[in-house]
Amino acid sequence: MTASLPQPDDVPRPGTPSTRSPRPGDRGPLPARALETSADHPWPVRLLARKIEQYVDRMAPVWVEGQVVQLNRRPGTSTAFLTLRDTDLDMSLPVSAATRVLDGTPLTEGAHVVVHAKPVFWTRRGTLQLQAREIRPVGVGDLLARIEHLKRVLAAEGLFDADRKRPLPFLPQVVGLVCGRESKAEHDVVVNARPRWPQVRFEIREVAVQGAHAVQQVGDAIRALDADPDVEVIVVARGGGAVEDLLPFSNEALVRVAAACRTPLVSAIGHETDSPLLDLVADYRASTPTAAAKRVVPDVAEERARVAQGRHRLWTAIAGRVAREQALLDGLRSRPVLAAPRTMLADHAERVAALRDRARRALDTRLVRASGEVGRLEAQVRALSPASTLDRGYAVVQRADGHVVRSPDDVATGDVVHVRLARGALDAAVTATHDGEPSTDASRGAS
């Protein structure tokens, strides 16, 4: 790029020997290109300044947009001077314009303009300046159209989504406030908040809320308060104004600073009809600074009334529940079964007594019947028992081995036998055996 710049008259062109007379201290021909310079062969300031001048002079006129921050228009002079500042960043350029260019243009400091200018580099001062050929104020309609376009872009990025908005703290101890210097908005917020909750403390940042420096100062204040761990909520308050005055709060740079804020942010910029983009990205939009103060801190009297009302409702509910349970108990106690509990027991006692008598009678009957049956069986047993036979005088003869002797053949003469009687027993020896059945008397005699 440097090689294409026009060469000053005192600089030798490439391939052409220098024709000027050498001067004391000269180190030879000057380098033709910037890349050929060195500590031993530098360019003089005049050469570099002329090269920059020639390069800038080759630039075509350009349309530039910005904000007028300084305007110096002296009576009787043909040239006016102003400073054109970028609307987003802290960058500016000096501009000179003929008075005829400004004639018919209502230009004031803070105005948003587009300038058709030619860049000029002044070699003696080493400064770059724009020579304005035409200056046009940007109309409100154009500004609103640009804001609407920016609104669509930011909405597409999700900066206005409801799920990004954070809830405000119920009882903040420290509130950050960004407002104008000695502004009515500051008074409205502080005066309305402190009577509602006297313990609240404010961290106030007074900044420019309109003009060329508003975007930078408001953004810096939001960042500073967001970095403070004690600040629980931030309020940006202005209190309305003309459309041009509220333009900083629709600036893209400021809106993105607010979107990046981690502390809940309340926007109290305009009135009901004003809608800067900061309102859309904020966590809560208040119609006025007074409304912001009422939303950020609760009313201590109202909260006490709510507590008292809650206590009263709770007491009423408990008393009603106790009364209902007491009425239920009274109703149960008034019933006959609970009024005279023995009545119910008496019926059961009578039934138990009757059943007991029936059981006794049934048992007695069964015992009588069983006793008669036992007597009958006893008589039968006695009748069939050998003891009865013995009682009639008969005896049971047994051998020594216990075998009952039923026939004379069961014993032999001389055997010892055991004779069992009705009352007692005796041992005897067999002296003789006889076949046939002896008479009773003979049997008794033999025994």
C-alpha positions in Angstrom: 0.0 0.0 0.0 2.8 2.4 0.8 4.4 1.9 -2.6 1.3 3.2 -4.3 1.3 6.6 -2.5 2.4 9.7 -4.4 6.0 10.5 -3.7 7.1 14.0 -2.4 9.3 16.1 -4.6 12.3 15.7 -2.4 12.1 11.9 -2.2 14.0 9.9 -5.0 11.8 7.5 -6.9 12.8 3.9 -7.0 15.7 3.4 -9.4 16.4 7.1 -9.7 19.6 8.5 -8.0 19.2 11.5 -5.7 20.1 14.8 -7.4 19.9 17.1 -4.5 23.2 18.3 -2.8 24.1 16.4 0.3 23.6 18.1 3.6 25.7 17.9 6.7 24.7 14.7 8.6 23.1 13.1 5.6 23.2 9.3 5.6 22.6 8.9 1.9 19.3 8.8 -0.1 16.0 8.5 1.8 14.3 5.1 1.5 11.5 5.0 -1.0 9.2 2.6 1.0 8.2 2.5 4.6 9.5 -1.1 4.8 12.9 0.1 3.7 13.3 2.5 6.7 15.6 1.6 9.5 17.3 3.1 12.5 20.1 4.2 10.3 17.9 5.3 7.4 14.7 6.8 8.9 12.1 9.1 7.3 12.0 12.7 8.6 8.7 13.8 10.1 7.9 16.0 7.2 8.1 13.1 4.8 5.8 10.8 6.9 3.3 13.7 7.4 3.2 14.4 3.6 2.7 10.7 2.8 -0.2 10.6 5.3 -1.6 13.8 3.8 -1.4 12.4 0.3 -3.0 9.1 1.3 -5.8 10.8 3.2 -6.3 13.2 0.3 -7.0 10.2 -2.0 -10.0 9.1 0.2 -13.4 9.9 -1.3 -16.0 11.9 0.7 -17.9 9.8 3.1 -21.2 10.0 5.0 -20.7 9.7 8.7 -23.3 9.4 11.5 -22.8 10.7 15.0 -23.8 13.1 17.7 -22.7 16.7 18.0 -21.0 17.2 21.4 -19.3 20.5 20.8 -20.3 23.3 18.5 -18.2 26.4 18.0 -19.8 29.0 15.7 -18.3 32.4 16.1 -20.1 35.4 14.6 -18.2 37.0 11.8 -16.2 33.9 10.8 -16.7 31.8 7.7 -15.9 28.5 9.4 -17.6 26.7 12.3 -16.1 23.8 14.2 -17.8 20.9 15.9 -17.0 17.5 17.4 -18.8 14.5 16.1 -19.0 11.7 18.6 -19.9 8.0 18.1 -23.3 7.2 19.6 -22.1 3.9 21.2 -18.4 4.3 22.1 -16.2 7.1 23.4 -14.7 8.0 20.0 -14.9 11.4 18.3 -13.5 13.3 15.3 -13.2 17.1 14.8 -15.3 18.6 12.0 -15.0 21.9 10.2 -17.8 23.3 8.1 -18.4 26.5 6.2 -21.1 28.7 7.8 -23.1 28.4 4.6 -23.3 24.6 5.3 -24.8 25.3 8.7 -27.2 28.0 7.4 -30.8 26.8 7.6 -29.9 23.8 9.7 -31.1 24.0 13.4 -28.0 22.4 14.8 -27.5 22.1 18.5 -25.2 20.2 20.8 -26.6 16.7 21.4 -28.2 16.5 17.9 -28.0 13.3 16.0 -26.7 14.0 12.5 -25.2 12.5 9.4 -22.4 14.5 7.8 -21.1 14.3 4.2 -17.4 15.2 4.7 -13.9 14.8 3.2 -11.1 13.6 5.5 -8.2 16.1 5.6 -4.8 15.6 7.4 -3.1 18.7 8.6 0.6 18.1 8.3 1.7 21.0 10.6 -0.5 19.9 13.5 -0.5 16.2 12.6 -4.3 16.0 13.1 -7.0 14.4 11.1 -10.2 16.5 10.5 -13.4 16.2 8.5 -14.4 19.0 6.2 -18.1 18.9 6.1 -19.9 19.6 2.8 -23.4 18.8 4.0 -25.0 18.2 7.5 -28.4 16.6 7.9 -30.1 16.2 11.2 -31.6 12.7 11.7 -35.3 12.9 12.1 -37.4 11.3 14.8 -39.0 9.0 12.3 -35.6 7.7 11.2 -34.5 7.2 14.8 -37.7 5.3 15.7 -37.3 3.1 12.6 -33.8 2.3 13.6 -34.9 1.5 17.2 -37.6 -0.7 15.8 -35.1 -2.6 13.7 -32.8 -3.0 16.7 -35.8 -4.2 18.7 -36.4 -7.0 16.2 -32.8 -8.0 16.2 -32.5 -8.1 20.0 -35.8 -10.0 20.3 -34.5 -12.6 17.8 -31.5 -13.1 20.1 -33.9 -13.8 23.0 -32.9 -10.7 25.1 -36.5 -9.9 25.8 -37.7 -13.4 26.7 -39.8 -13.8 29.8 -37.8 -16.7 31.1 -34.7 -14.5 31.4 -36.4 -12.1 33.8 -35.5 -12.7 37.5 -37.9 -12.0 40.4 -37.2 -9.0 42.5 -36.1 -9.5 46.1 -38.9 -9.2 48.7 -37.0 -7.1 51.2 -33.8 -5.7 49.8 -31.4 -4.2 52.3 -29.4 -2.2 49.6 -30.9 -0.7 46.5 -28.7 0.6 43.6 -30.0 3.7 42.0 -28.8 5.1 38.7 -30.2 8.6 38.0 -29.4 12.1 36.9 -27.5 14.6 39.0 -29.9 16.2 41.5 -32.8 14.9 39.5 -36.5 14.7 40.4 -36.3 10.9 39.7 -33.8 10.4 42.5 -36.1 12.4 44.8 -39.1 10.4 43.8 -37.5 7.0 44.4 -35.8 7.9 47.7 -38.6 9.9 49.2 -41.2 7.2 48.4 -39.1 4.2 49.4 -37.8 5.3 52.8 -41.2 5.9 54.5 -42.3 2.5 53.3 -39.2 0.7 54.6 -37.0 2.9 56.7 -34.2 0.3 56.9 -33.5 0.4 53.2 -30.1 1.8 52.1 -29.4 3.3 48.7 -26.2 3.2 46.6 -26.7 6.1 44.3 -24.8 6.7 41.1 -25.5 10.2 39.6 -24.8 10.2 35.9 -25.8 11.9 32.7 -29.1 10.5 31.6 -29.2 12.3 28.2 -26.7 13.6 25.7 -23.5 12.2 24.3 -22.1 10.7 27.5 -25.3 9.1 28.8 -24.7 5.7 27.3 -21.2 5.3 28.6 -22.0 6.7 32.1 -25.2 4.8 32.6 -23.5 1.6 31.5 -20.6 2.1 33.8 -22.9 2.7 36.7 -24.9 -0.5 36.0 -21.6 -2.5 35.9 -20.3 -1.0 39.1 -23.5 -1.7 41.0 -23.8 -5.2 39.6 -20.3 -5.9 40.8 -21.2 -4.7 44.4 -22.3 -7.9 46.3 -24.3 -5.8 48.8 -26.6 -4.4 46.1 -29.7 -6.7 45.7 -31.6 -4.7 43.1 -30.8 -1.9 40.6 -33.1 0.9 39.6 -32.4 3.0 36.5 -34.6 6.1 36.8 -35.1 9.1 34.6 -38.8 10.2 34.6 -39.7 10.6 31.0 -38.8 13.2 28.4 -38.8 13.8 24.7 -38.0 11.0 22.3 -34.6 12.4 21.6 -33.8 12.6 25.3 -34.6 8.9 25.8 -32.5 7.7 22.9 -29.6 6.6 25.1 -31.9 4.0 26.8 -32.6 2.4 23.4 -28.9 2.2 22.5 -27.7 -1.3 21.7 -24.6 -1.0 23.9 -26.6 0.0 26.9 -29.2 -2.6 26.3 -26.6 -5.3 26.2 -25.0 -4.1 29.4 -28.4 -4.3 31.1 -29.0 -7.8 29.6 -25.6 -9.0 31.0 -26.5 -7.6 34.5 -26.8 -10.5 37.1 -28.6 -8.3 39.6 -32.3 -7.8 39.1 -32.8 -4.6 37.2 -35.8 -2.2 37.3 -36.3 0.3 34.5 -38.1 3.5 35.4 -37.2 5.6 32.4 -40.3 7.0 30.8 -44.0 7.4 31.4 -46.8 5.1 30.2 -46.4 6.1 26.6 -42.6 5.9 26.5 -41.1 2.5 25.7 -37.3 2.5 25.4 -35.6 -0.8 24.7 -34.2 -0.8 28.3 -37.8 -1.4 29.5 -38.0 -4.6 27.5 -34.7 -6.1 28.7 -35.2 -5.1 32.3 -36.5 -7.6 34.8 -39.3 -5.2 35.8 -40.6 -2.1 34.0 -42.0 0.6 36.2 -44.1 3.4 34.7 -42.6 6.1 36.9 -39.8 6.4 39.4 -42.4 6.5 42.1 -43.9 3.3 40.9 -40.4 1.7 40.9 -39.9 2.7 44.6 -43.3 1.2 45.6 -42.4 -2.0 43.7 -38.8 -2.4 45.0 -39.5 -2.1 48.8 -42.7 -3.2 50.6 -44.8 -0.8 52.7 -44.0 -1.6 56.4 -47.5 -0.5 57.5 -49.1 -2.6 54.8 -47.0 -5.6 55.7 -47.9 -5.2 59.4 -51.6 -5.0 58.5 -51.2 -8.2 56.4 -49.5 -9.9 59.3 -52.3 -8.8 61.7 -54.9 -9.9 59.2 -53.2 -13.3 58.8 -53.0 -13.8 62.5 -56.7 -12.9 62.9 -57.7 -15.3 60.1 -55.6 -18.0 61.7 -57.1 -17.4 65.1 -60.6 -17.4 63.6 -59.9 -20.7 61.8 -58.6 -22.4 64.9 -61.5 -21.1 67.1 -64.0 -22.3 64.5 -62.4 -25.7 64.3 -62.4 -26.0 68.1 -66.0 -24.9 68.3 -67.0 -27.5 65.7 -65.2 -30.3 67.5 -66.8 -29.2 70.8 -70.2 -29.2 69.2 -69.5 -32.7 67.9 -68.5 -33.9 71.4 -71.5 -32.3 73.0 -73.8 -34.1 70.4 -72.2 -37.4 71.2 -72.4 -36.9 74.9 -76.1 -36.0 74.7 -77.0 -39.3 73.2 -78.7 -41.8 75.6 -76.0 -44.4 75.3 -73.4 -41.8 76.5 -75.7 -40.0 78.9 -76.4 -43.2 80.9 -73.7 -45.7 79.9 -75.0 -48.3 82.5 -78.2 -48.7 80.6 -76.4 -50.4 77.7 -74.4 -52.5 80.1 -77.5 -53.5 82.1 -79.1 -55.1 79.1 -76.0 -57.0 78.4 -75.7 -58.0 82.0 -79.3 -59.3 82.1 -78.6 -61.3 78.9 -75.4 -62.7 80.4 -77.2 -63.7 83.6 -80.0 -65.4 81.6 -77.5 -67.3 79.5 -75.7 -68.3 82.7 -78.9 -69.7 84.2 -79.7 -71.6 81.1 -76.2 -73.0 81.1 -76.5 -74.1 84.7 -79.9 -75.7 84.2 -78.6 -77.5 81.1 -75.5 -78.6 82.9 -77.6 -79.9 85.9 -79.8 -81.8 83.5 -76.8 -83.3 81.8 -75.3 -84.3 85.1 -78.5 -85.9 86.3 -78.8 -87.8 83.1 -75.1 -88.8 83.2 -75.4 -89.9 86.9 -78.4 -92.2 86.1 -76.6 -93.6 83.1 -73.5 -94.2 85.3 -75.6 -96.0 87.9 -77.3 -98.1 85.2 -73.9 -99.0 83.8 -72.5 -99.7 87.2 -75.3 -102.1 87.9 -74.7 -103.8 84.6 -71.0 -104.0 85.3 -71.6 -105.3 88.8 -74.0 -107.9 87.5 -71.5 -109.0 84.9 -68.5 -108.8 87.2 -66.9 -112.0 88.6 -67.0 -110.3 92.0 -70.7 -110.8 92.1 -70.3 -114.5 91.5 -67.7 -114.6 94.2 -70.1 -112.8 96.5 -72.6 -115.6 96.0 -70.0 -118.1 97.4 -68.1 -119.1 94.4 -64.3 -119.1 94.2 -61.7 -118.8 91.4 -58.9 -121.5 91.4 -55.7 -120.7 89.7 -52.5 -122.7 89.2 -49.2 -121.5 90.3 -48.6 -120.0 86.9 -51.8 -117.9 87.2 -53.8 -120.1 84.8 -57.5 -120.5 85.9 -58.4 -124.1 86.5 -61.5 -125.0 84.6 -61.2 -128.7 84.4 -59.7 -131.4 86.7 -57.4 -132.2 83.8 -55.8 -128.7 84.3 -54.2 -129.9 87.6 -52.7 -133.0 89.1 -52.8 -134.5 92.5 -50.4 -132.7 94.8 -50.4 -129.4 92.8 -50.6 -126.2 94.8 -53.4 -124.0 93.7 -54.5 -120.4 94.6 -58.1 -120.0 95.5 -59.6 -116.5 95.3 -62.6 -115.8 97.3 -65.0 -112.8 97.6 -63.1 -111.5 100.6 -59.5 -112.7 100.5 -57.7 -115.8 99.1 -56.1 -119.0 100.2 -53.6 -121.6 98.9 -54.5 -125.3 98.8 -53.1 -128.5 97.6 -55.0 -131.0 95.3 -55.5 -134.3 96.9 -57.7 -135.8 94.3 -59.4 -135.0 91.0 -62.9 -136.1 89.9 -64.5 -136.0 86.5 -67.9 -134.6 86.1 -69.5 -131.4 87.7 -70.0 -131.8 91.4 -72.9 -130.3 93.2 -72.7 -126.9 94.7 -72.5 -128.2 98.3 -69.8 -130.6 97.4 -67.8 -127.9 95.6 -68.1 -125.6 98.6 -66.9 -128.5 100.8 -64.0 -129.2 98.6 -63.0 -125.6 98.7 
